[in-house]
Amino acid sequence: MTGASATLTGLIFVGVSINLNKILSIPSLPDRGLESLILLLNILIVSAHSLIPAQSVEAVGIKFISIGGITWLILLYLDIRIWRNTPKQYKRHSRQNIVFSQLAILPYILSGIMVLYEGPAGIYWIIPGITISFIKAIIDAWVLLVEIHR
């Protein structure tokens, strides 16, 4: 997960650098690109912290809640900005993007809570978060690389 998230982060940077002028001309796209980078960075940080040997279950739960909570606040802020900067005719797409980004991050927080209260089995809740985060980042990379030219 760590390597995949780092690779996709590089792809987002390439997409943004290739299409920088076009991305900057559409008010909501810079924040959407930043959301993807943050989701991928979240995967990277959570995965790296999960590799630390001999840590307690409580430490894992607290890390998942902390990292997920901080990321959720950042995404919420960016989602609000994206919503405000989206023209009326694209609000439906913006709403879908917001739901998708929230669905991507909430399993991290839920996983942390489940790890604290249910033990190590709660870690399995991290998988939907990672999966949805990857899917959203790939969709955003597609938008930044290809759809922007339509």
N, C-alpha and C positions, 0 to 999 in steps of 0.2 A: 504494500500500500504506500509505503514511504517513497519508493522509487517511482511508482506510477504517478503519484501526486506531484512530485518534483518535475517529472517529464511534462505532464499536462500544464503545469505552471509555466514552463518554458514555452510551450505552444501558445498559451494566452499572450505572453510577452511578445512573441513573434507576430501574432495576429494584430496586436495593438500597434506595434511599431510599423508594420507594413501599411496599415490603414489609418494611421493616426489622424490625419486631417479630416477624413470622412467621419471617424468616430467622434472627434471633437465637435463636428458640425451638428450632431444629433444629441441634444441635451441629456438624454437618459443613458446613452451607451457608455460613457466613461464609468459611471457608477455600476452599471451591469458588469463591465469587465472587472472592476474592482471586487464586486461580489464573488465572481468566479475565483479570483486570486485568493480571496479570504477563505472561501470554502476549501480550496486545495491546500492552503496553508494550514487550515484547521486539521485536515486529514494528516498532513505531514507531522504536525505537532502531537496530535493524539497518538498516531502510530509510533512515533519516536519515544514518547513517554511510556507507551505500552511495552516497549522492548526492555525497559529497565528491569534487571533481574532482582528478585527477592524483595519486592515492594509489597506492602500490606494491601489487602483488599480495600481497606478504608482509604488509603492513599490513592488508589486507582479511581475509586468513586469520587473523591474530592477533586481530583484532576479533571475527570470527565465533566463534572458539573461546572468547575471553574472555567475551563477552556471553552466548553459549550456555551456557558452563560455570557462570557465576554464576546464570543463570536456572534451569539444571538443578538446582543445589544447593537453591535456594529451593523449586522445585516438589517435589523429593524430600522436603524437610522438611514441606511442606504435605500431600503425599500420605500420608505416615506419620501425620500428625495426623488427616487425614480418615479413614483406615483405623481408627485407634483410636477415633474418635468415632462411627463408624457402627454402628448396631444390627445384630445378627447377621442378621436377616431381609433386610437391604439390603447385605450384604457383596458379593454378586455385582455389583450396580450400582457399588459403590465400586471393586471390582477393575477393572471396565471403564473407569471414570473415570481410574484410575491409569494403566492401559495407554495410554489416549488421551492423557493429558498427557505421558507419557514419549515417545510416538511424535511428539508435536508438537514437542518441543524437541531431540531427538537429531539430526535432520537439520541443525540449525544448527551443531552441533559437527562433524559429519561434513563439512559444506560447508567449514568452516574448515580442516580437515585436508586435504581434497582440493585446496583452493586452494593451500595451502602446498606440497603434493607434486606436484600435477598441473597447476597453473597456473590461469588464468582459467576454464577449463571447469568447475572444481569449484564455481563459484558456482551452477550449476544445481541443486545439492542443497539450496539454500535454499528453492526453490519448494515442495517437499513440506512443509517445516517451516512455512512461512507458510500454506499451504493447510490443513493439519491444525490449526494454531493458530486460524485463523479459524473452522473448523468447530466445534472444541471451544468456543470463546468464544460462538458463536451458540447452541449446545446449552445451555451454562450460562446464557446470558441467558434462554433459553426457560424453563429450570427456575426461575430466579429471578423471572421475570415471570408465568408461567402455571401451570406444574406445581405450584408451591408451594401453590396453592389447591385442589388435588385431594384 
